[in-house]
Amino acid sequence: MTIRWRRLTDRLAGKNDTEVLYEGLPDHLAIPVRSWVLDVAVTFTTTGFVAVRLRLPSSILASRDPAKALASHSDPKNDMIFMEIVDATLAALNEVNPYGSYRRRPHEYRNELEMLLKEGGSAYAIGPDGDGLVLRVDETLRHTLDKAVEAADAQKPHSGDHLREAFAAAYGIKPNPSVAYSQAIKAVEAVANPVFLPKSPEPTLGAVRSSLDQGRHKYEMVIADRAGAPAGIDAAVELLNLLWHGQRDRHAGGPTSLPVTQEAAETAVHAAALLVHWIASDGIRKK
């Protein structure tokens, strides 16, 4: 078990409070993270990709040392610009040939950055696909997501992709709640449709929800109820109902249509992770 390091004065004072995370690029991380971007840019020639994708000033690529100019770039009007550069560098790093003749492998650079961000108390971490930054979340919640993705991929390769995308959209440095919620729905559909609607020509989560609701007597949970017998699937059906009805931006123009909030998107992603894990790991089974 890894024990989290705490500074001497905090240990002596018996402090166990959760550390405040730093947004943007705090001063104590500026040199190591900028050095990381420079090293990656020199090793894999990623400067052009990053500069073009982020629409950075042409002065960077026109300079005598574009990689160094990129690593030292700042914008007084955008205090997130360098984290966007780190994010775009990760995306470029994810696209290079991992077996090329490099001084260091791409995964080594990703591991180094994750260590820097974690030890420096950054509010950001590397996403599950390794191709960008996401907001750092509680390790227990992240573990739940990882286990759900593993279970989905074990059921069918790439079935966990929607859950990964939902997480990235909910917790990325530029969150997109609508996309996060939509991908959360698709994540559950990816594992539920083949199990509960294998012959349906147009299976949807709504159809799965209706099928399980009407056929509650046909299924049971692997977990026991208060009498020691397999529990019913009421909890799963209600969670499906919550996820399905909560997507208020599915159709526009209706009296109950609403934009998806960030809080709703995050909740939907974790509800989907739980459902995906239950379904893909046979937590819900036929009697």
NUMARVEX-518682 format. One record per residue: residue number from 1; residue in one letter; x, y, z of N, C-alpha, C in turn. Coordinates in pm, whole numbers, plus 50000, padded with zeros to 5 digits. Atoms other than C-alpha are relative to their C-alpha. Example, Ala and Ser with C-alpha at 12.3 -4.5 7.8 and 13.67 -1.06 7.14 Angstrom:
1; A; 50089; 49881; 50000; 51230; 49550; 50780; 50090; 50120; 50000
2; S; 49918; 49881; 49994; 51367; 49894; 50714; 49923; 50109; 50073
//
This chain:
1; M; 50085; 49880; 50000; 50000; 50000; 50000; 50088; 50124; 50000
2; T; 49924; 49876; 50007; 50130; 50344; 49906; 49950; 50098; 50104
3; I; 50035; 49901; 49898; 50134; 50590; 50195; 50033; 50138; 49946
4; R; 49981; 49868; 50057; 50089; 50948; 50085; 50094; 50083; 50087
5; W; 49901; 49919; 49928; 50381; 51172; 50180; 49936; 50129; 50048
6; R; 50042; 49871; 49947; 50314; 51472; 50403; 50122; 50073; 50056
7; R; 49884; 49924; 49955; 50550; 51753; 50494; 50016; 49987; 50151
8; L; 49963; 50023; 49861; 50727; 51737; 50830; 49912; 50077; 50098
9; T; 50078; 49920; 49906; 50541; 52024; 50997; 49856; 49950; 50012
10; D; 50136; 50054; 49995; 50205; 51870; 50903; 49996; 49869; 50077
11; R; 49996; 50128; 49927; 50309; 51529; 51035; 50014; 50025; 50150
12; L; 49979; 49970; 49859; 50431; 51680; 51363; 49874; 50058; 50064
13; A; 50123; 49940; 49949; 50105; 51870; 51398; 49882; 49905; 49993
14; G; 50107; 50099; 50012; 49904; 51557; 51321; 49894; 50037; 49902
15; K; 50099; 49958; 50099; 49733; 51720; 51026; 49976; 49889; 49898
16; N; 50038; 50101; 50097; 49544; 51484; 50801; 49900; 50056; 49899
17; D; 50097; 49937; 50088; 49336; 51734; 50605; 50033; 49971; 49853
18; T; 49982; 50016; 50143; 49282; 51684; 50234; 50071; 50123; 49943
19; E; 49923; 49889; 50055; 49533; 51895; 50043; 49919; 50078; 49897
20; V; 50063; 49916; 50101; 49400; 52188; 49843; 50075; 49982; 49869
21; L; 49937; 50022; 50129; 49466; 52121; 49475; 50017; 50132; 49926
22; Y; 49966; 49877; 50072; 49623; 52384; 49249; 49950; 49993; 49857
23; E; 50043; 49989; 50138; 49454; 52490; 48926; 50104; 50078; 49921
24; G; 49902; 49932; 50083; 49650; 52624; 48632; 50139; 49943; 50022
25; L; 49861; 50042; 49982; 50030; 52610; 48653; 50059; 50079; 50115
26; P; 49946; 49928; 49885; 50139; 52707; 49006; 50151; 50015; 49989
27; D; 49858; 49968; 50009; 50487; 52849; 49059; 50089; 49879; 50029
28; H; 49912; 50111; 49964; 50628; 52535; 49223; 50003; 49890; 49895
29; L; 50000; 50100; 50108; 50533; 52325; 48917; 50046; 50057; 49866
30; A; 49971; 49936; 50128; 50625; 52577; 48649; 50126; 49946; 49934
31; I; 49874; 50044; 50061; 50989; 52474; 48594; 49995; 49852; 49961
32; P; 50001; 50140; 50041; 50944; 52093; 48604; 49902; 49968; 49887
33; V; 50097; 50031; 50105; 50631; 52093; 48386; 50041; 50064; 49868
34; R; 49951; 49939; 50124; 50775; 52340; 48133; 50119; 49920; 49944
35; S; 49887; 50083; 50045; 51092; 52127; 48122; 49950; 49871; 49936
36; W; 50059; 50122; 50055; 50873; 51822; 48057; 49951; 50025; 49857
37; V; 50049; 49967; 50134; 50704; 51992; 47759; 50118; 50017; 49903
38; L; 49882; 49980; 50085; 51047; 52095; 47622; 50063; 49867; 49963
39; D; 49937; 50129; 50026; 51186; 51744; 47656; 49919; 49918; 49900
40; V; 50086; 50072; 50093; 50885; 51589; 47481; 50009; 50061; 49860
41; A; 49998; 49931; 50129; 50892; 51853; 47205; 50129; 49972; 49924
42; V; 49871; 50027; 50064; 51262; 51793; 47136; 50009; 49854; 49956
43; T; 49989; 50143; 50029; 51234; 51413; 47148; 49908; 49956; 49888
44; F; 50099; 50050; 50096; 50920; 51370; 46939; 49954; 50103; 49897
45; T; 50035; 49895; 50097; 50901; 51696; 46738; 49851; 50028; 50001
46; T; 50144; 49977; 49986; 50554; 51779; 46869; 49963; 50147; 49995
47; T; 50028; 49857; 49990; 50586; 52159; 46868; 49900; 50047; 49895
48; G; 50088; 49956; 50109; 50419; 52208; 46530; 49856; 49957; 50022
49; F; 50135; 50050; 49976; 50120; 51990; 46615; 49931; 50080; 50109
50; V; 50058; 49929; 49887; 50064; 52164; 46948; 49968; 50145; 49962
51; A; 50019; 49860; 50036; 50106; 52516; 46808; 49882; 50018; 49904
52; V; 50108; 49989; 50098; 49869; 52455; 46517; 49866; 49966; 50064
53; R; 50127; 50042; 49939; 49603; 52274; 46721; 49947; 50104; 50098
54; L; 50044; 49900; 49904; 49595; 52548; 46985; 49995; 50141; 49941
55; R; 50000; 49868; 50066; 49621; 52832; 46730; 50090; 50097; 50074
56; L; 49907; 49916; 49927; 49924; 52969; 46910; 50065; 50101; 49906
57; P; 49938; 49899; 50085; 50106; 53281; 46782; 50109; 49942; 49910
58; S; 49903; 50050; 50097; 50321; 53223; 46473; 50144; 50025; 50045
59; S; 49865; 49970; 49952; 50618; 53371; 46661; 50066; 49877; 50062
60; I; 49942; 50121; 49939; 50663; 53032; 46832; 50072; 49918; 49894
61; L; 49938; 50081; 50106; 50728; 52837; 46511; 50104; 50079; 49921
62; A; 49905; 49918; 50074; 50918; 53132; 46361; 50127; 50027; 50079
63; S; 49883; 49972; 49917; 51165; 53149; 46650; 50116; 49907; 49966
64; R; 49882; 50082; 50026; 51517; 53008; 46638; 49989; 49863; 50066
65; D; 50018; 50125; 49927; 51418; 52738; 46889; 49852; 49985; 50034
66; P; 50144; 50011; 49978; 51045; 52659; 46850; 49962; 49920; 50125
67; A; 50032; 50083; 49883; 51047; 52388; 47120; 50017; 50080; 50128
68; K; 49976; 49918; 49881; 51196; 52627; 47374; 49897; 50111; 50010
69; A; 50101; 49894; 50000; 50953; 52902; 47270; 49866; 49946; 50047
70; L; 50125; 50063; 49955; 50662; 52662; 47321; 50003; 49977; 50150
71; A; 49988; 50034; 49858; 50788; 52553; 47663; 50000; 50123; 50090
72; S; 49996; 49877; 49919; 50821; 52915; 47779; 49880; 50091; 49972
73; H; 50112; 49915; 50041; 50496; 53044; 47626; 49905; 50030; 50116
74; S; 50102; 49961; 49902; 50245; 53232; 47841; 49906; 50099; 49934
75; D; 50100; 49907; 50054; 49935; 53441; 47780; 49930; 50066; 50119
76; P; 50060; 49932; 49885; 49829; 53704; 48036; 49847; 50000; 49997
77; K; 50145; 50002; 50013; 49471; 53678; 47902; 49941; 49860; 50021
78; N; 50047; 50138; 49985; 49451; 53300; 47947; 50092; 49927; 50096
79; D; 49913; 50062; 49901; 49591; 53158; 48270; 50000; 49847; 49991
80; M; 50000; 50145; 50021; 49509; 52805; 48148; 50078; 49959; 49876
81; I; 49938; 50031; 50128; 49710; 52829; 47829; 50108; 49893; 50011
82; F; 49893; 50099; 49997; 50005; 52627; 47950; 49946; 49861; 50033
83; M; 50059; 50131; 49976; 49787; 52348; 48085; 49937; 49947; 49871
84; E; 50050; 50041; 50131; 49626; 52344; 47739; 50116; 49950; 49914
85; I; 49882; 50047; 50073; 49976; 52310; 47594; 50040; 49861; 50048
86; V; 49970; 50132; 49944; 50041; 52016; 47829; 49898; 49898; 49948
87; D; 50107; 50087; 50048; 49706; 51866; 47729; 50021; 49963; 49853
88; A; 49977; 50025; 50142; 49780; 51903; 47357; 50127; 49919; 49977
89; T; 49875; 50078; 50011; 50132; 51765; 47408; 49973; 49853; 50030
90; L; 50038; 50139; 49970; 49983; 51452; 47567; 49929; 49936; 49881
91; A; 50070; 50052; 50117; 49753; 51413; 47265; 50099; 49967; 49889
92; A; 49899; 50025; 50103; 50049; 51444; 47028; 50088; 49882; 50037
93; L; 49917; 50110; 49952; 50253; 51206; 47242; 49929; 49866; 49981
94; N; 50079; 50122; 50014; 49972; 50952; 47219; 49995; 49951; 49856
95; E; 50009; 50033; 50142; 49996; 50957; 46839; 50134; 49958; 49939
96; V; 49869; 50037; 50057; 50369; 50889; 46797; 50016; 49848; 50002
97; N; 49969; 50144; 50005; 50504; 50544; 46714; 50069; 49960; 50131
98; P; 49939; 50034; 49871; 50570; 50387; 47056; 50124; 49913; 49989
99; Y; 49887; 50092; 50016; 50835; 50156; 46908; 50115; 50063; 49922
100; G; 49892; 49933; 50071; 51052; 50418; 46739; 50128; 50006; 50081
101; S; 49869; 49992; 49934; 51415; 50479; 46823; 50011; 50133; 50075
102; Y; 49999; 49879; 49920; 51369; 50736; 47096; 50085; 49980; 50125
103; R; 49921; 50005; 49877; 51576; 50824; 47397; 49916; 49945; 50115
104; R; 50093; 50050; 49899; 51272; 50754; 47614; 49867; 49967; 49933
105; R; 50128; 50042; 50055; 50938; 50585; 47545; 49888; 50097; 50042
106; P; 50113; 49912; 49964; 50608; 50778; 47540; 49943; 49972; 50138
107; H; 50060; 50030; 49870; 50476; 50592; 47844; 50087; 50048; 50116
108; E; 49911; 49950; 49895; 50784; 50697; 48041; 49975; 50148; 50025
109; Y; 50031; 49857; 49985; 50705; 51062; 47973; 49866; 50019; 50069
110; R; 50130; 49989; 49935; 50341; 51010; 48072; 50012; 49971; 50150
111; N; 49981; 50035; 49858; 50447; 50842; 48397; 50069; 50113; 50076
112; E; 49928; 49890; 49936; 50687; 51126; 48473; 49907; 50117; 50026
113; L; 50092; 49887; 49983; 50420; 51391; 48417; 49897; 49971; 50108
114; E; 50100; 50034; 49899; 50163; 51208; 48628; 50059; 50010; 50140
115; M; 49934; 49990; 49870; 50414; 51185; 48912; 50016; 50147; 50040
116; L; 49983; 49858; 49970; 50489; 51559; 48888; 49868; 50065; 50042
117; L; 50130; 49940; 49971; 50122; 51655; 48884; 49946; 49953; 50135
118; K; 50051; 50054; 49874; 50032; 51426; 49172; 50078; 50052; 50119
119; E; 49918; 49956; 49888; 50324; 51515; 49396; 49993; 50151; 50020
120; G; 50009; 49855; 49989; 50282; 51885; 49318; 49862; 50050; 50037
121; G; 50133; 49960; 49959; 49916; 51882; 49420; 49919; 50067; 49890
122; S; 50075; 49941; 50111; 49786; 51969; 49073; 49856; 49953; 50001
123; A; 50141; 50037; 50012; 49411; 51971; 49016; 49976; 49911; 49880
124; Y; 50014; 50077; 50123; 49480; 51776; 48696; 50080; 49871; 50005
125; A; 49933; 50129; 50013; 49577; 51421; 48614; 49989; 49958; 49854
126; I; 50010; 50052; 50135; 49630; 51226; 48294; 49876; 49913; 49990
127; G; 50125; 50073; 50020; 49304; 51084; 48157; 50023; 49852; 49976
128; P; 49989; 50146; 50013; 49230; 50712; 48123; 50059; 49953; 49869
129; D; 49941; 50038; 50129; 49335; 50707; 47756; 50142; 50052; 49983
130; G; 49865; 49947; 50007; 49660; 50893; 47826; 50019; 50109; 49897
131; D; 49987; 49903; 50108; 49581; 51149; 47556; 49959; 50141; 50039
132; G; 50035; 49867; 49956; 49496; 51450; 47769; 49985; 50008; 50150
133; L; 50017; 49978; 49857; 49437; 51600; 48110; 49853; 49996; 50040
134; V; 50134; 49996; 49941; 49132; 51557; 48329; 50015; 50054; 50142
135; L; 49998; 49958; 49861; 49038; 51698; 48667; 50027; 49879; 50088
136; R; 49969; 50109; 49910; 49180; 51487; 48945; 49878; 49970; 50088
137; V; 50114; 50039; 49919; 48907; 51291; 49122; 50046; 49906; 50110
138; D; 49971; 50091; 49890; 48894; 51083; 49438; 50043; 49864; 49945
139; E; 49945; 50125; 50052; 49097; 50766; 49390; 49900; 49886; 50005
140; T; 50101; 50106; 49992; 48805; 50548; 49501; 49905; 50009; 49881
141; L; 50088; 49983; 50114; 48582; 50697; 49232; 50072; 49961; 49870
142; R; 49923; 50036; 50120; 48857; 50660; 48972; 50016; 49849; 49990
143; H; 49986; 50146; 50000; 48907; 50296; 49074; 49869; 49935; 49954
144; T; 50130; 50052; 50042; 48532; 50236; 49028; 49986; 50008; 49848
145; L; 50005; 49983; 50144; 48554; 50375; 48676; 50090; 49901; 49929
146; D; 49905; 50092; 50063; 48862; 50169; 48591; 49950; 49857; 50000
147; K; 50053; 50136; 49990; 48699; 49847; 48712; 49883; 49981; 49904
148; A; 50113; 50007; 50092; 48386; 49923; 48509; 50049; 49989; 49855
149; V; 49943; 50005; 50136; 48593; 49985; 48194; 50060; 49862; 49973
150; E; 49940; 50133; 50016; 48784; 49660; 48249; 49892; 49894; 49978
151; A; 50109; 50097; 50013; 48459; 49464; 48291; 49934; 50011; 49863
152; A; 50063; 49979; 50130; 48309; 49620; 47977; 50088; 49947; 49888
153; D; 49909; 50048; 50104; 48617; 49550; 47766; 50015; 49849; 50002
154; A; 49994; 50146; 49990; 48624; 49192; 47896; 49877; 49936; 49936
155; Q; 50122; 50050; 50064; 48266; 49146; 47778; 50013; 50006; 49849
156; K; 49979; 49981; 50143; 48348; 49285; 47434; 50105; 50109; 49982
157; P; 49895; 49899; 50018; 48664; 49470; 47318; 49943; 50136; 49960
158; H; 50035; 49859; 50026; 48626; 49849; 47315; 49864; 50041; 50054
159; S; 50128; 49961; 49943; 48293; 49840; 47498; 50015; 50108; 50106
160; G; 49977; 49899; 49897; 48450; 50058; 47765; 50036; 50137; 49945
161; D; 49957; 49873; 50058; 48540; 50334; 47518; 49905; 50115; 50033
162; H; 50097; 49894; 49972; 48217; 50527; 47577; 50014; 50051; 50143
163; L; 49984; 49958; 49860; 48277; 50529; 47951; 50126; 50084; 50015
164; R; 49877; 49918; 49999; 48631; 50658; 47897; 49971; 50140; 49947
165; E; 50031; 49871; 50060; 48497; 50933; 47673; 49908; 50083; 50090
166; A; 50088; 49929; 49907; 48225; 51019; 47924; 50080; 50063; 50113
167; F; 49916; 49949; 49893; 48485; 51056; 48197; 50082; 50119; 49953
168; A; 49917; 49892; 50053; 48711; 51271; 47979; 49916; 50126; 49975
169; A; 50085; 49884; 50027; 48418; 51496; 47878; 49952; 50066; 50130
170; A; 50046; 49944; 49872; 48305; 51537; 48240; 50112; 50066; 50077
171; Y; 49891; 49954; 49914; 48646; 51592; 48395; 50118; 50059; 49924
172; G; 49891; 49940; 50077; 48859; 51732; 48110; 50023; 50145; 50038
173; I; 49969; 49862; 49964; 49020; 52074; 48135; 49899; 50097; 49938
174; K; 50113; 49924; 50054; 48732; 52200; 47919; 49879; 49907; 50000
175; P; 50109; 50097; 49989; 48435; 51995; 48044; 49886; 50028; 49902
176; N; 50116; 49990; 50088; 48143; 51925; 47811; 49891; 49912; 50060
177; P; 50099; 50081; 49929; 47851; 51812; 48030; 49905; 49924; 49909
178; S; 50094; 50066; 50091; 47620; 51732; 47737; 50062; 49875; 49939
179; V; 49931; 50115; 50057; 47875; 51504; 47573; 50024; 49893; 50106
180; A; 49975; 50095; 49892; 47960; 51345; 47907; 49875; 49917; 50030
181; Y; 50125; 50072; 49971; 47596; 51257; 47974; 49964; 49907; 49886
182; S; 50032; 50082; 50117; 47541; 51130; 47620; 50087; 49876; 49994
183; Q; 49909; 50114; 50003; 47849; 50909; 47637; 49973; 49905; 50117
184; A; 50036; 50086; 49887; 47740; 50781; 47980; 49884; 49908; 49962
185; I; 50112; 50080; 50050; 47413; 50665; 47822; 50050; 49891; 49905
186; K; 49946; 50096; 50098; 47602; 50499; 47536; 50085; 49892; 50069
187; A; 49917; 50097; 49927; 47838; 50332; 47785; 49915; 49886; 50055
188; V; 50090; 50104; 49947; 47547; 50150; 47949; 49938; 49920; 49886
189; E; 50057; 50069; 50116; 47390; 50070; 47612; 50097; 49897; 49943
190; A; 49900; 50088; 50061; 47716; 49914; 47492; 50006; 49864; 50067
191; V; 49995; 50128; 49929; 47701; 49645; 47762; 49861; 49941; 50022
192; A; 50134; 50048; 49968; 47325; 49625; 47826; 49925; 49946; 49878
193; N; 50076; 50042; 50118; 47190; 49597; 47472; 50029; 49855; 49958
194; P; 49974; 50140; 50038; 47371; 49269; 47385; 49948; 49899; 50101
195; V; 50044; 50093; 49895; 47265; 49116; 47718; 49849; 49990; 50008
196; F; 50144; 49999; 49976; 46902; 49221; 47748; 49915; 50013; 49873
197; L; 50075; 49985; 50126; 46801; 49301; 47387; 50083; 49945; 49884
198; P; 49908; 50053; 50102; 47021; 49069; 47175; 49941; 49991; 49860
199; K; 50064; 50015; 50132; 46765; 49039; 46892; 49932; 50127; 49952
200; S; 50067; 49876; 50038; 46636; 49394; 46884; 50076; 50070; 49887
201; P; 49931; 49932; 50109; 46712; 49575; 46555; 50046; 50141; 50037
202; E; 49965; 49864; 49958; 46724; 49915; 46727; 49995; 50011; 50152
203; P; 50002; 49997; 49854; 46811; 49865; 47096; 50044; 50136; 50054
204; T; 49965; 49875; 49933; 46826; 50169; 47323; 49997; 49977; 50150
205; L; 50004; 50012; 49854; 46874; 50229; 47692; 49856; 50008; 50050
206; G; 50140; 49992; 49962; 46508; 50326; 47712; 49930; 49866; 49986
207; A; 50060; 50131; 50020; 46411; 49988; 47572; 50050; 49900; 50104
208; V; 49945; 50087; 49894; 46644; 49811; 47816; 49929; 50029; 50131
209; R; 50066; 49959; 49877; 46490; 50008; 48100; 49857; 49943; 50007
210; S; 50138; 50051; 50004; 46136; 49912; 47993; 49997; 49848; 50014
211; S; 49995; 50146; 49996; 46232; 49548; 47942; 50027; 49948; 50142
212; L; 49969; 50043; 49864; 46384; 49515; 48289; 49889; 50038; 50097
213; D; 50108; 49957; 49913; 46104; 49713; 48449; 49883; 49901; 49994
214; Q; 50112; 50092; 50017; 45840; 49481; 48305; 50036; 49855; 50032
215; G; 49959; 50137; 49974; 46047; 49169; 48361; 50080; 49984; 50127
216; R; 49926; 50006; 49873; 46168; 49228; 48716; 50002; 49859; 50057
217; H; 50010; 50134; 49943; 46051; 48877; 48810; 50094; 49900; 49932
218; K; 49913; 50092; 50075; 46289; 48723; 48553; 50146; 50011; 50043
219; Y; 49860; 49974; 49970; 46611; 48867; 48699; 50022; 50014; 50151
220; E; 49961; 49982; 49860; 46797; 48887; 49027; 50142; 50056; 50005
221; M; 49864; 49950; 49979; 47111; 49048; 49169; 50084; 49890; 50064
222; V; 49912; 50098; 49936; 47414; 48849; 49279; 50012; 50028; 50150
223; I; 49993; 49966; 49858; 47399; 49034; 49610; 49873; 49953; 50070
224; A; 50115; 50054; 49927; 47167; 48896; 49880; 49916; 50111; 50062
225; D; 50088; 49907; 49931; 46868; 49070; 50034; 50002; 49971; 50150
226; R; 49998; 50013; 49854; 46784; 49092; 50406; 49965; 49858; 50047
227; A; 50035; 50137; 49963; 46649; 48735; 50402; 50106; 49899; 49957
228; G; 49893; 50090; 50045; 46966; 48594; 50248; 49979; 49946; 49861
229; A; 50027; 50045; 50137; 46806; 48530; 49909; 50054; 50104; 49901
230; P; 49955; 49901; 50098; 46924; 48694; 49585; 49905; 50119; 49995
231; A; 50082; 49879; 50000; 46801; 49052; 49585; 49934; 50021; 49865
232; G; 50064; 49964; 50126; 46560; 49181; 49325; 50078; 50110; 49930
233; I; 49926; 49903; 50081; 46668; 49423; 49054; 49941; 50141; 50009
234; D; 50063; 49868; 49986; 46468; 49721; 49182; 50103; 50113; 49997
235; A; 49898; 49894; 49994; 46786; 49921; 49255; 50057; 50028; 49861
236; A; 49946; 49982; 50135; 46919; 49861; 48903; 49900; 50071; 49910
237; V; 50103; 49936; 50083; 46589; 49958; 48741; 49987; 50148; 50036
238; E; 50013; 49861; 49959; 46564; 50276; 48946; 50120; 50083; 49957
239; L; 49880; 49928; 50046; 46921; 50371; 48859; 49993; 50023; 49850
240; L; 50022; 49983; 50144; 46841; 50313; 48491; 49899; 50111; 49974
241; N; 50101; 49895; 50013; 46531; 50529; 48530; 50061; 50138; 50023
242; L; 49936; 49873; 49966; 46735; 50805; 48692; 50089; 50048; 49887
243; L; 49908; 49964; 50107; 46999; 50799; 48420; 49925; 50038; 49873
244; W; 50074; 49977; 50124; 46748; 50783; 48135; 49921; 50131; 50006
245; H; 50084; 49881; 49991; 46509; 51053; 48256; 50081; 50126; 50028
246; G; 49920; 49883; 49964; 46789; 51282; 48376; 50065; 50071; 49883
247; Q; 49938; 49937; 50117; 46917; 51353; 48025; 49898; 50096; 49936
248; R; 50105; 49907; 50042; 46701; 51661; 47973; 50032; 50074; 49872
249; D; 49968; 49933; 50127; 46882; 51785; 47661; 49994; 49903; 49883
250; R; 50007; 50099; 50107; 46809; 51471; 47459; 49920; 50054; 49881
251; H; 50083; 49940; 50103; 46538; 51656; 47268; 49982; 50148; 50033
252; A; 50014; 49856; 49980; 46510; 52032; 47218; 49856; 50045; 49984
253; G; 50130; 49938; 50021; 46203; 52249; 47246; 49888; 49951; 50087
254; G; 50105; 50053; 49914; 46011; 52046; 47502; 49986; 50082; 50127
255; P; 50023; 49921; 49879; 45862; 52193; 47820; 50095; 49967; 50114
256; T; 49907; 50038; 49893; 46111; 52002; 48038; 50145; 49992; 49950
257; S; 49864; 50002; 50054; 46415; 52042; 47812; 50089; 50098; 50075
258; L; 49906; 49918; 49926; 46716; 52176; 48000; 50142; 49964; 49962
259; P; 49859; 50035; 50021; 47093; 52200; 47950; 50048; 49908; 50112
260; V; 49942; 50089; 49900; 47292; 51933; 48131; 50101; 50079; 50082
261; T; 49905; 49929; 49913; 47473; 52082; 48430; 50124; 49914; 50021
262; Q; 49877; 50072; 49971; 47827; 51988; 48525; 49978; 49896; 50110
263; E; 50027; 50093; 49890; 47702; 51828; 48847; 49921; 49880; 49953
264; A; 50081; 50111; 50053; 47444; 51620; 48659; 50086; 49908; 49914
265; A; 49914; 50081; 50086; 47706; 51506; 48409; 50092; 49910; 50082
266; E; 49911; 50080; 49916; 47947; 51393; 48680; 49924; 49887; 50068
267; T; 50081; 50103; 49936; 47669; 51207; 48861; 49962; 49891; 49900
268; A; 50037; 50096; 50103; 47560; 51043; 48536; 50116; 49907; 49965
269; V; 49883; 50082; 50033; 47913; 50922; 48462; 50021; 49892; 50106
270; H; 49977; 50099; 49894; 47944; 50752; 48800; 49885; 49903; 50013
271; A; 50114; 50093; 50004; 47592; 50607; 48779; 50020; 49900; 49887
272; A; 49975; 50088; 50114; 47683; 50468; 48437; 50111; 49899; 50032
273; A; 49890; 50090; 49964; 48009; 50323; 48574; 49949; 49885; 50086
274; L; 50055; 50104; 49914; 47814; 50136; 48841; 49914; 49902; 49921
275; L; 50085; 50087; 50081; 47558; 50003; 48593; 50083; 49914; 49905
276; V; 49913; 50076; 50093; 47827; 49902; 48343; 50068; 49886; 50074
277; H; 49932; 50105; 49923; 48013; 49711; 48613; 49902; 49889; 50039
278; W; 50101; 50100; 49963; 47696; 49537; 48735; 49966; 49909; 49882
279; I; 50047; 50077; 50116; 47590; 49433; 48386; 50112; 49917; 49938
280; A; 49890; 50070; 50069; 47928; 49343; 48236; 50060; 49889; 50084
281; S; 49943; 50103; 49912; 48033; 49138; 48540; 49893; 49905; 50053
282; D; 50111; 50091; 49963; 47698; 48950; 48564; 49948; 50026; 50141
283; G; 50060; 49965; 49872; 47590; 49137; 48876; 49850; 49991; 49996
284; I; 50143; 50021; 50025; 47241; 49120; 48725; 49989; 49875; 49914
285; R; 50005; 50128; 50073; 47150; 48770; 48610; 49857; 49948; 49993
286; K; 50132; 50065; 50012; 46854; 48565; 48494; 49984; 49898; 50112
287; K; 50027; 50097; 49898; 46687; 48350; 48754; 50010; 49857; 49945
//
